[in-house]
């Protein structure tokens, strides 16, 4: 059965239907929302990201400007022990001028396999390797203007050796019960988006499967 996402009564959509099959609400296909790029200009090209100013054609035939951050993406991983504890990292985040609590994560190289990146960050940041790696999905941190995609993983069956952080990377490793850190997420004490979602997905997987 097809559903149209433009109707609030529906729960899913493939973008192809013109009316809701559950309540017969007339709707237009989602394809009409598409914006077509007709020009692009690089404003800044740095070590981590590129900023472009794009001109797009809208569905009404008018044009608009879109500032877009191009980023290679990243991967994060939840290291979960047999005792249901999570290895977290505390590090200073310059843009927010504060120390944050996060799961291990890192930036992808262009074309790099996200799982390989997650495995690398697991070893570098907390000194762990895992027998099992589970994919938790991906997220778009800021889809309005940033092309970054973050892939999330869960690591179990952990063994430990020395950490090997990057030369400019300073962090502390803390071990916390999964239930405790999820409570911190719900209490708004873990503002990092990837950490919130990866932990909530891990909680759902471990306690409802």
trRosetta pair geometry for C-beta under 8 A, 3 or more apart (Angstrom, degrees):
i j d omega theta_ij theta_ji phi_ij phi_ji
1 21 5.5 -160 -175 100 93 145
1 22 7.7 78 158 -62 131 83
2 13 7.7 53 -178 -135 75 56
2 14 6.4 -80 -135 28 93 107
2 16 6.7 -86 -144 72 139 95
2 17 4.3 148 139 -59 131 134
2 21 5.3 109 70 -14 72 136
3 7 7.5 -119 -179 55 82 112
3 10 3.9 157 -177 -164 115 128
3 11 6.5 -22 156 50 172 56
3 12 5.1 96 54 73 134 61
3 13 5.1 -100 96 -81 81 65
3 14 8.0 103 51 1 66 72
3 17 7.0 176 92 32 10 149
3 20 6.5 17 -152 -141 62 77
3 21 6.4 -96 -87 35 50 98
3 22 6.6 14 -114 -12 94 111
4 7 5.1 73 84 5 95 104
4 10 5.9 134 61 12 49 164
4 13 5.5 58 -144 -117 22 120
4 17 4.9 -117 -67 83 95 110
4 18 7.6 -31 -85 126 140 4
4 19 6.6 -115 -15 159 145 12
4 20 4.8 -104 34 -81 106 69
4 21 7.9 130 -10 -3 87 72
4 25 7.3 -135 64 78 128 97
4 27 4.4 153 153 59 153 149
5 10 6.3 -119 -98 90 33 121
5 12 7.2 -44 -80 173 90 20
5 13 3.4 -102 -35 5 91 149
5 15 7.5 -16 11 -76 115 63
5 30 6.7 31 43 -76 113 128
6 13 7.8 92 -4 -102 61 162
6 27 4.2 154 68 -149 128 133
6 28 7.2 55 -11 46 169 64
6 30 7.3 -174 -39 -81 104 81
7 10 4.8 74 79 -2 99 109
7 20 4.1 -11 5 -70 166 137
7 22 7.7 -180 108 54 144 103
7 23 6.5 -180 177 52 145 117
7 25 4.5 134 -109 66 127 139
7 27 5.8 -109 -41 -50 93 139
9 20 6.5 76 66 -176 110 157
9 22 6.0 -147 120 93 116 127
9 23 5.0 49 72 -9 157 142
9 25 7.1 136 27 -7 120 137
10 13 6.4 77 125 -61 135 96
10 20 5.6 -144 -51 -134 125 113
10 22 6.0 162 -91 24 85 130
10 23 7.9 -129 -54 14 87 105
13 17 7.3 -117 -146 31 88 107
13 30 6.9 115 139 -39 131 135
14 17 7.4 85 55 -12 83 91
15 29 6.3 67 169 -172 67 81
15 30 3.7 -76 -135 40 93 125
15 31 6.4 103 165 -43 111 74
16 29 6.5 0 -140 -130 24 110
17 20 7.4 101 121 -89 134 29
17 21 6.7 -82 -155 -31 156 98
17 27 7.4 50 106 69 84 110
17 29 7.3 158 67 -100 26 76
18 26 7.2 -16 149 -153 80 69
18 27 6.5 -178 -180 74 37 63
18 28 6.9 -4 -139 -125 74 29
18 29 6.1 -40 -87 -51 71 81
19 24 5.7 7 159 -156 124 47
19 25 6.3 173 -162 80 78 39
19 26 5.1 -40 -104 -107 100 45
19 27 6.0 143 -107 24 38 76
20 23 4.9 2 103 50 131 77
20 24 6.1 -75 71 -16 80 10
20 25 4.3 29 16 40 123 87
20 27 6.4 74 -38 -3 81 122
21 24 7.7 41 -126 -71 19 54
28 32 5.2 -20 141 14 126 146
29 32 6.0 118 77 -14 74 92
30 33 5.8 -37 -178 13 63 117
31 34 5.9 -19 -175 -15 57 117
32 59 5.2 65 170 -136 78 142
33 59 6.6 -53 -111 -48 22 137
34 59 7.2 106 56 -76 56 95
35 56 4.2 28 166 167 113 136
35 57 6.7 163 -163 71 65 47
35 58 6.0 -20 -114 -100 92 53
35 59 7.7 -79 -82 -36 62 73
35 64 7.6 -61 -143 52 133 112
35 66 7.4 112 129 -42 151 146
36 56 6.2 146 71 -161 37 78
36 57 4.6 -14 60 50 97 102
37 40 6.2 8 -178 -51 125 105
37 54 5.4 -54 -130 -172 105 124
37 55 7.3 103 -158 76 61 51
37 56 5.4 -45 -94 -99 48 81
38 55 5.3 -59 66 102 89 98
38 56 6.7 142 9 -120 83 26
38 57 5.5 74 -30 -30 123 100
38 63 7.1 -73 38 -120 134 118
39 54 6.8 161 89 -157 55 55
39 55 4.1 21 51 39 99 115
40 52 5.1 -1 -171 178 102 133
40 53 7.4 151 -156 78 53 44
40 54 4.7 -15 -104 -105 81 82
40 55 7.4 -140 -66 21 43 69
41 52 6.3 148 74 -160 40 78
41 53 4.9 -18 63 59 99 92
41 54 7.6 -175 23 -78 64 40
42 45 5.6 6 177 -48 129 108
42 50 6.3 -49 -138 -174 104 110
42 51 7.4 108 -161 79 60 52
42 52 5.4 -46 -97 -99 50 82
43 51 4.7 -53 65 103 105 100
43 52 6.4 159 5 -117 86 23
43 53 5.3 78 -45 -19 119 100
43 67 7.7 -19 9 -136 149 96
44 49 7.9 34 105 104 104 84
44 50 6.8 178 95 -153 62 46
44 51 4.2 30 46 36 97 110
45 50 4.7 5 -114 -116 72 93
45 51 7.8 -135 -64 29 45 63
46 49 5.8 16 56 57 104 60
46 50 7.1 -174 26 -80 63 47
48 71 7.0 3 151 -127 83 90
48 107 6.9 -92 -141 -128 100 162
49 69 5.4 -10 -177 -170 134 95
49 70 6.3 150 -164 73 74 55
49 71 5.0 -27 -107 -86 99 82
50 69 7.5 145 77 -160 46 49
50 70 4.2 -13 62 55 97 112
51 67 6.7 -3 -172 -173 99 93
51 68 7.2 158 -153 81 52 46
51 69 5.7 -23 -99 -100 74 63
51 70 7.5 -161 -75 15 25 80
52 67 7.4 171 87 -151 46 48
52 68 5.1 -13 60 60 92 96
52 70 6.6 45 -4 -21 106 114
53 65 6.2 -16 -174 -165 91 108
53 66 7.7 152 -161 77 45 44
53 67 5.6 -20 -105 -100 68 72
53 68 8.0 172 -87 19 21 75
54 65 7.1 141 77 -160 48 54
54 66 4.6 -25 66 65 102 94
54 67 7.6 175 20 -84 77 21
54 68 5.8 22 -3 -1 121 120
55 63 5.6 3 -177 -176 97 123
55 64 7.6 158 -152 79 56 32
55 65 6.2 -33 -97 -100 61 61
55 66 7.8 170 -87 20 14 81
56 63 6.6 154 79 -154 39 70
56 64 5.7 -25 62 62 91 80
56 65 7.8 146 17 -109 82 13
56 66 5.4 32 -8 -6 124 123
57 61 7.0 -23 -171 -146 99 30
57 62 7.6 156 -153 87 58 30
57 63 5.7 -41 -97 -97 54 74
58 61 7.0 -36 73 34 76 19
58 62 5.0 -7 42 66 119 78
58 63 6.9 -175 -2 -98 88 20
58 64 5.8 61 -47 -4 115 112
66 145 7.5 -169 -177 -116 80 76
67 145 5.7 9 91 -147 81 118
68 145 6.1 -151 -109 -166 42 61
68 146 7.5 153 -163 -93 59 24
68 147 6.4 45 179 -33 105 103
69 145 6.0 63 5 136 93 82
69 146 4.3 -15 62 -112 114 74
69 147 6.6 -154 91 14 60 76
69 148 7.2 -17 106 -23 108 97
70 147 5.3 6 -118 35 52 132
71 74 7.9 -28 144 -26 117 90
71 107 7.9 -101 179 -140 98 107
71 146 6.3 6 7 -173 124 95
71 147 6.0 171 33 71 73 79
71 148 3.9 -9 72 -78 131 94
72 107 6.3 79 69 175 110 94
72 108 4.7 -139 132 83 105 89
72 109 6.4 -49 165 -170 159 13
72 110 4.9 -110 -120 -72 120 66
72 112 7.7 54 162 25 126 103
72 148 7.9 19 62 -116 30 76
73 107 7.6 132 90 -157 35 62
73 108 4.7 3 81 26 83 131
73 114 7.2 -59 126 -94 124 108
73 148 5.5 151 -99 -156 53 63
73 149 4.5 -16 -120 59 121 72
73 150 6.5 -175 -168 -76 79 41
73 151 7.2 50 161 -11 120 91
74 105 5.9 47 158 173 124 103
74 106 6.1 -171 -153 98 97 32
74 107 5.0 -56 -96 -106 95 42
74 108 5.7 -153 -93 -13 32 83
74 117 7.2 -149 -163 141 48 146
74 148 6.9 9 4 -170 93 110
74 149 7.9 -176 33 92 57 45
74 150 4.8 -11 70 -113 90 84
74 151 7.4 -159 101 27 45 70
74 194 7.7 -59 94 -88 122 162
75 105 6.6 -172 96 -146 42 71
75 106 6.5 -9 57 58 79 73
75 108 6.4 87 -15 -64 93 95
75 114 4.4 149 -81 -170 123 83
75 115 7.2 -173 -142 -75 155 19
75 117 4.1 130 27 93 132 113
75 118 4.0 -101 144 -60 127 85
75 121 6.8 180 89 11 94 136
75 150 6.8 162 -92 -164 25 66
75 151 4.6 -21 -110 66 83 94
75 152 7.6 177 -159 -78 62 26
75 153 6.7 20 -180 -3 104 112
76 102 7.6 -98 -137 169 130 102
76 103 5.1 91 174 90 112 110
76 104 6.6 155 -154 91 69 48
76 105 3.6 -25 -98 -95 87 104
76 106 8.0 148 -85 12 55 50
76 118 6.8 13 92 -116 9 98
76 121 7.5 -72 -122 94 41 154
76 150 6.1 19 -2 176 103 115
76 151 7.6 173 26 86 61 48
76 152 5.5 -14 67 -113 92 69
76 153 7.1 -177 95 29 46 74
76 194 4.8 126 -2 152 155 129
76 195 7.2 -118 176 -74 156 58
76 198 5.6 -108 104 -52 121 157
77 103 6.3 -155 77 152 37 116
77 104 5.4 -23 57 75 89 100
77 105 7.3 167 12 -82 64 58
77 118 4.2 119 -56 -171 118 103
77 119 7.6 110 -65 -67 160 34
77 121 6.3 155 18 81 115 109
77 122 5.1 -48 83 -69 150 103
77 133 7.7 -48 -134 -138 122 99
77 152 7.5 157 -87 -164 38 51
77 153 4.4 -20 -110 73 84 101
77 154 7.2 163 -161 -91 70 15
77 155 5.3 39 172 -19 116 114
77 198 7.8 -164 -136 -165 9 148
78 86 6.0 -49 -169 -134 89 113
78 103 5.2 -55 -90 -135 61 146
78 136 7.6 57 8 -30 118 151
78 152 7.6 29 -16 -178 98 94
78 153 7.1 -161 21 99 71 52
78 154 4.9 -20 60 -114 106 67
78 155 6.6 -178 81 23 50 74
78 198 5.1 178 -48 150 112 112
78 199 6.4 148 -108 -86 133 57
78 202 4.8 -96 105 -66 169 148
79 86 6.5 120 74 -157 62 59
79 87 4.1 -19 78 39 124 110
79 103 7.5 162 8 -156 73 94
79 104 6.6 44 -17 11 111 122
79 122 6.0 134 -74 -140 113 100
79 126 5.6 -122 7 74 163 159
79 128 5.3 97 -137 63 141 160
79 130 7.2 -143 -124 -71 81 119
79 155 4.9 -21 -107 69 59 117
79 158 5.9 71 -170 -93 99 141
80 84 6.7 -10 -172 -132 100 40
80 85 7.3 151 -154 73 54 36
80 86 5.8 -25 -97 -94 66 70
80 154 6.2 -2 1 -170 124 94
80 155 6.6 160 21 77 73 57
80 156 5.3 -27 73 -90 100 80
80 158 7.5 176 74 -27 39 121
80 178 6.6 21 -128 -73 106 125
80 202 6.5 175 -63 -166 137 134
80 206 7.5 -156 -166 -75 160 142
81 84 6.9 -69 74 6 75 14
81 85 4.5 0 36 53 119 87
81 86 7.7 -143 5 -68 83 24
81 87 7.4 96 -37 -34 98 92
81 158 5.8 -69 -102 35 64 130
81 175 7.4 21 -13 -151 138 119
82 156 7.8 96 -77 -166 60 91
82 157 7.9 60 -66 -92 93 39
82 158 7.9 -139 -23 33 77 88
84 177 6.4 30 112 -152 89 76
84 178 4.9 -83 169 10 86 117
84 179 7.5 33 141 -15 122 89
84 206 7.1 133 -125 168 105 152
85 175 5.0 33 156 177 130 97
85 176 6.3 161 -160 81 85 23
85 177 5.5 -57 -104 -93 74 42
85 178 6.7 -144 -110 -30 21 73
86 103 7.2 -66 176 -103 120 96
86 175 7.3 165 80 -152 37 55
86 176 5.7 -25 59 66 86 79
86 177 7.6 42 12 145 82 11
86 178 5.3 102 -29 -88 106 69
86 181 5.5 -71 49 22 135 153
86 199 7.1 -3 -103 -116 169 102
86 202 7.7 101 -92 108 126 160
87 104 7.3 10 105 -25 100 110
87 126 4.5 87 141 -144 141 152
87 128 6.7 153 33 -20 162 145
87 158 7.9 138 -10 -137 132 167
87 173 6.0 -10 -171 -169 98 105
87 174 7.6 153 -155 79 51 37
87 175 5.6 -26 -98 -98 64 75
88 101 5.4 16 161 -175 136 91
88 102 6.7 148 -165 75 88 27
88 103 6.3 -68 -118 -89 70 48
88 173 7.3 148 78 -157 42 54
88 174 5.1 -25 66 67 94 89
88 175 7.6 163 19 -93 76 23
88 176 5.9 -1 3 16 123 114
88 181 6.5 168 -53 -116 140 146
88 195 7.9 61 -133 -144 106 128
89 101 7.6 159 81 -152 38 48
89 102 5.7 -30 65 69 86 80
89 103 7.4 74 18 -171 89 13
89 104 5.8 88 -12 -80 127 65
89 125 5.5 -57 -69 174 148 121
89 126 6.9 -123 -63 -65 103 94
89 171 4.5 10 -175 169 112 136
89 172 6.9 147 -157 75 60 44
89 173 5.8 -32 -99 -98 71 60
89 174 7.5 158 -97 19 21 77
90 99 5.5 26 178 171 99 110
90 100 7.1 177 -145 84 58 36
90 101 5.7 -24 -94 -96 77 65
90 102 7.9 138 -96 21 29 72
90 171 6.2 158 74 -162 47 78
90 172 4.5 -7 51 57 104 98
90 174 6.3 50 -21 -8 105 118
91 99 6.7 -177 96 -148 17 74
91 100 6.5 -22 63 55 67 80
91 102 6.9 -45 30 30 102 116
91 169 7.5 -34 -129 -167 139 79
91 170 6.8 140 -133 88 90 57
91 171 4.1 -38 -77 -102 101 100
91 172 7.7 -179 -65 23 58 64
92 98 7.4 -171 -144 109 64 21
92 99 5.3 -44 -89 -92 61 71
92 100 7.9 121 -125 11 16 75
92 170 7.3 11 18 77 104 102
93 96 4.9 22 101 39 111 102
93 97 7.8 -61 89 -9 67 15
93 98 6.2 -9 53 66 92 65
93 99 7.5 141 9 -115 77 21
93 100 5.1 22 -10 -4 125 121
94 97 6.9 19 -165 -75 35 52
96 100 7.3 63 69 -52 139 117
100 190 7.9 90 -172 -149 86 61
100 191 6.9 -92 -130 54 111 91
100 192 5.5 97 173 -47 135 117
101 174 7.5 -48 -134 48 106 132
101 181 7.7 -144 142 -140 132 106
101 184 7.4 -22 82 132 149 148
101 189 7.7 16 36 135 133 83
101 190 5.5 -77 77 -114 106 91
101 192 7.4 -147 78 10 52 121
101 195 7.2 151 111 171 68 166
102 105 6.4 -70 151 10 125 117
102 190 7.9 142 -85 -162 48 99
102 192 4.8 -1 -99 48 98 171
102 194 7.4 39 -154 75 106 99
102 195 4.7 -128 -137 -65 62 135
103 194 7.1 -113 47 119 105 95
103 195 5.0 161 1 -115 87 83
103 198 5.5 -81 20 86 156 144
103 199 7.0 -179 -46 -55 125 91
104 118 8.0 111 105 -158 101 65
104 121 4.7 159 153 140 106 102
104 122 5.6 134 92 -92 153 46
104 124 7.9 146 -161 68 126 80
104 125 4.1 166 -125 68 113 144
104 126 5.7 -102 -58 -11 137 108
105 121 5.9 7 -153 173 6 162
105 150 7.4 -8 -151 -152 129 120
105 194 6.2 77 -95 105 154 149
106 117 5.7 -146 79 177 105 99
106 118 7.9 -178 37 -91 96 36
106 120 6.8 -70 47 91 154 103
106 121 4.0 -166 -7 -82 116 124
106 124 7.6 54 -60 56 144 137
106 125 7.8 -163 -50 -35 107 124
107 117 7.8 -110 101 -157 25 135
108 112 4.7 -166 -166 60 88 114
108 114 6.3 -49 -90 -97 129 68
108 117 5.2 -73 -98 -72 73 160
109 112 4.2 91 56 -33 81 126
109 117 7.8 -178 12 -88 73 115
112 116 6.2 -119 176 73 93 116
112 117 5.6 89 130 -55 127 109
113 116 4.2 78 75 5 103 110
113 117 7.0 -173 92 -10 54 83
114 117 5.4 -55 -152 35 37 115
114 118 6.3 38 153 -21 69 103
114 151 3.7 43 174 44 151 154
114 153 7.9 167 135 -39 99 116
115 118 5.6 -52 -148 35 34 112
115 119 6.3 35 154 -18 66 105
115 133 6.4 104 -155 136 107 147
115 135 7.4 -63 -85 -83 107 99
115 151 7.6 -77 -57 125 54 142
115 153 6.6 110 -120 -81 70 145
116 119 5.8 -52 -146 37 31 112
116 120 6.4 35 153 -21 63 107
117 120 5.7 -56 -150 35 30 113
117 121 6.4 25 156 -15 66 107
117 151 7.9 105 63 58 120 117
118 121 5.9 -57 -147 38 30 108
118 122 6.4 39 152 -27 64 104
118 133 7.2 130 101 -154 127 129
118 151 7.0 -97 -49 99 122 102
118 153 4.4 77 176 23 163 141
118 155 7.8 -177 148 -53 110 114
119 122 5.6 -50 -150 28 31 117
119 123 6.8 24 155 -12 62 104
119 129 7.7 33 -164 -132 92 72
119 130 7.5 -123 -121 33 84 103
119 133 6.8 -51 -77 -88 98 151
120 123 6.1 -62 -157 38 31 104
120 124 6.0 20 156 -12 69 114
121 124 5.7 -57 -134 44 33 107
121 125 5.4 9 175 -2 71 118
122 125 6.9 -61 -127 45 13 93
122 126 6.3 -46 -169 46 53 102
122 128 5.3 -76 164 75 95 91
122 129 7.0 113 115 -100 119 35
122 130 6.5 -48 160 -15 161 110
122 155 5.7 92 -120 -45 147 167
123 126 7.8 -87 -123 60 9 62
123 127 6.5 31 -163 -127 49 24
123 128 6.5 -128 -93 61 47 41
123 129 6.1 24 -86 -72 99 75
123 161 7.7 1 -149 57 90 105
123 163 7.8 158 157 -133 49 50
123 164 6.5 -2 134 35 89 107
124 163 6.6 57 171 -171 33 74
124 164 4.8 -75 -123 78 65 76
124 165 5.5 106 165 -96 90 40
124 166 7.0 32 178 -33 137 68
124 169 7.8 43 150 81 116 156
125 163 6.5 -27 160 -147 12 113
125 165 6.1 68 -100 -93 53 91
125 169 7.7 -85 -100 149 85 140
125 171 6.5 -9 -151 71 93 146
125 173 7.3 141 151 -86 74 106
126 160 7.9 -77 139 -123 82 99
126 163 6.4 -71 -166 -99 5 108
126 173 5.2 125 -118 -124 80 134
127 160 5.4 53 117 -162 100 81
127 161 5.3 -140 -178 75 96 51
127 162 5.4 -121 -126 135 125 14
127 163 3.9 -81 -52 -65 100 63
127 164 7.4 114 -93 -6 75 69
127 173 7.9 -64 15 -58 99 167
128 155 7.0 124 118 126 126 145
128 158 4.8 -26 -162 -156 124 110
128 159 6.9 143 -153 73 69 37
128 160 5.4 -34 -97 -98 71 70
128 161 7.9 157 -90 25 25 67
129 158 7.2 141 74 -150 39 58
129 159 5.5 -17 60 60 90 89
129 160 8.0 -174 19 -82 69 26
129 161 7.4 26 -8 7 102 107
130 133 5.7 110 94 -65 131 80
130 155 3.7 -120 -77 -166 157 102
130 156 6.2 85 -159 53 112 27
130 157 5.6 99 -168 71 66 81
130 158 5.6 -29 -98 -92 73 63
130 159 8.0 -180 -83 19 28 69
131 156 6.9 -53 58 100 87 66
131 157 2.9 -54 34 115 112 147
131 158 7.8 -112 3 -51 81 25
131 159 7.9 79 -39 -11 88 98
132 155 7.2 152 86 -154 59 45
132 156 4.7 -11 63 61 109 92
132 157 5.1 96 9 13 86 121
133 153 5.6 -12 -171 -174 94 126
133 154 7.3 152 -158 77 45 50
133 155 5.7 -12 -104 -101 72 73
134 153 6.5 146 75 -162 47 69
134 154 4.3 -13 59 57 104 101
134 155 7.9 -163 22 -69 73 30
134 156 7.5 26 -5 3 109 105
134 205 7.3 148 122 -178 153 162
135 151 7.3 -45 -146 -179 94 103
135 152 7.6 104 -170 84 54 59
135 153 6.0 -40 -106 -104 44 77
136 152 3.9 -60 72 107 113 104
136 153 6.0 -172 5 -94 95 19
136 154 5.7 98 -51 -25 114 93
136 198 5.9 104 90 -131 160 72
136 201 4.6 111 -165 116 119 147
136 202 7.0 -44 -103 -60 142 71
136 205 7.6 -100 -111 -32 97 143
137 151 7.7 -151 121 -145 26 61
137 152 5.9 0 65 48 59 107
137 201 6.9 -151 29 -123 111 160
138 149 5.3 9 177 179 130 101
138 150 6.3 157 -158 81 74 44
138 151 4.9 -36 -98 -97 92 61
138 152 6.8 172 -96 6 35 81
139 149 7.4 157 75 -157 36 60
139 150 5.3 -17 58 61 87 97
139 152 6.9 45 -5 -26 101 118
139 193 6.9 -157 130 139 149 111
139 194 6.4 -173 52 -104 135 72
139 197 5.6 104 -61 69 150 166
140 143 4.1 42 138 -68 135 101
140 146 7.8 154 -179 86 83 88
140 148 7.3 132 -148 85 58 64
140 149 6.2 -34 -92 -104 66 69
141 146 6.4 -34 74 89 95 138
141 148 5.6 -11 28 88 112 118
141 150 6.3 64 -42 -6 102 121
141 193 5.5 137 -129 71 86 148
141 194 7.1 -42 -86 -50 107 92
142 145 6.2 -29 133 52 109 76
142 146 4.2 60 75 26 99 123
142 148 7.3 44 39 45 82 108
143 146 7.1 -82 -89 58 18 72
150 194 5.0 -79 135 -103 157 126
152 194 6.6 -177 -86 -166 106 90
152 197 6.7 -120 -68 106 161 101
152 198 4.3 -158 -152 -98 127 99
152 201 6.7 98 119 49 144 149
153 198 7.9 -4 45 -140 32 121
154 198 7.6 169 -72 -174 77 93
154 201 7.7 -134 -52 108 118 101
154 202 5.3 145 -103 -105 122 99
154 205 6.8 -116 -32 66 167 156
155 158 6.4 77 132 -80 104 96
163 173 7.2 -164 -70 -34 147 139
165 169 4.1 -132 170 90 111 115
165 170 7.4 132 123 -82 155 27
165 171 6.5 169 -107 29 152 101
166 169 4.0 85 55 -4 87 118
176 180 5.2 -116 172 81 101 121
176 181 4.7 106 107 -52 130 108
177 180 4.3 88 66 3 93 107
177 181 7.1 -178 85 -5 49 83
178 181 6.2 -62 -146 40 30 102
178 182 6.2 29 157 -17 66 110
178 199 7.4 176 -156 -158 81 92
178 202 6.7 -121 -147 118 126 119
178 203 6.3 166 159 -89 113 82
178 206 7.0 9 135 57 167 158
179 182 5.8 -57 -145 39 29 111
179 183 6.4 35 153 -22 63 105
179 203 7.7 109 -95 -121 53 113
180 183 5.6 -55 -154 33 31 113
180 184 6.6 33 148 -20 64 102
181 184 5.3 -44 -151 32 40 117
181 185 6.7 50 146 -23 63 95
181 190 7.0 60 -176 -53 82 151
181 199 6.0 -115 117 -143 108 146
182 185 5.3 -43 -153 28 39 117
182 186 6.6 34 151 -14 65 103
182 199 5.5 -171 -89 150 77 114
182 200 6.7 121 -134 -89 103 58
182 203 5.0 72 -98 -71 151 146
183 186 5.7 -56 -148 40 34 108
183 187 6.2 27 153 -13 67 111
184 187 5.6 -60 -141 45 32 107
184 189 4.3 -80 -170 71 86 115
184 190 5.1 81 121 -25 101 107
185 188 7.9 37 173 -69 31 24
185 189 7.4 -87 -65 54 20 71
185 190 4.7 -44 -91 50 64 122
185 195 7.5 -156 -97 122 112 89
185 196 5.0 138 -147 -127 118 78
185 199 5.7 -178 -46 83 149 137
185 200 6.6 -142 123 -57 160 95
188 191 7.1 33 -173 -80 68 77
190 195 5.6 -111 166 110 118 125
190 196 5.9 159 107 -76 106 80
190 199 7.6 23 109 18 160 153
191 196 7.8 -37 -178 -45 15 121
192 195 4.1 57 89 17 110 116
192 196 6.6 176 88 -17 56 85
193 196 5.7 -56 -150 32 30 113
193 197 6.4 15 162 -8 66 108
194 197 6.2 -62 -147 42 29 102
194 198 5.9 25 160 -16 67 114
195 198 6.0 -57 -137 41 26 107
195 199 6.1 22 165 -16 63 112
196 199 6.3 -70 -154 39 20 105
196 200 6.3 12 159 -13 63 112
197 200 5.8 -57 -142 39 31 108
197 201 6.2 29 159 -17 66 108
198 201 5.9 -57 -147 39 28 110
198 202 6.3 31 153 -21 63 107
199 202 5.5 -53 -147 36 32 113
199 203 6.3 36 153 -21 65 104
200 203 5.6 -48 -147 34 33 114
200 204 6.4 35 152 -19 63 104
201 204 5.6 -51 -148 36 33 113
201 205 6.2 32 154 -19 65 107
202 205 5.7 -57 -147 38 30 111
202 206 6.1 17 162 -12 67 112
203 206 6.2 -62 -139 41 24 102
203 207 6.0 -15 175 14 63 118
204 207 7.0 -78 -134 51 16 86
204 208 5.6 -26 -175 19 60 125
205 208 7.2 -66 -112 47 10 87
205 209 5.7 14 -177 -31 54 123
206 209 6.8 -40 -119 19 13 109
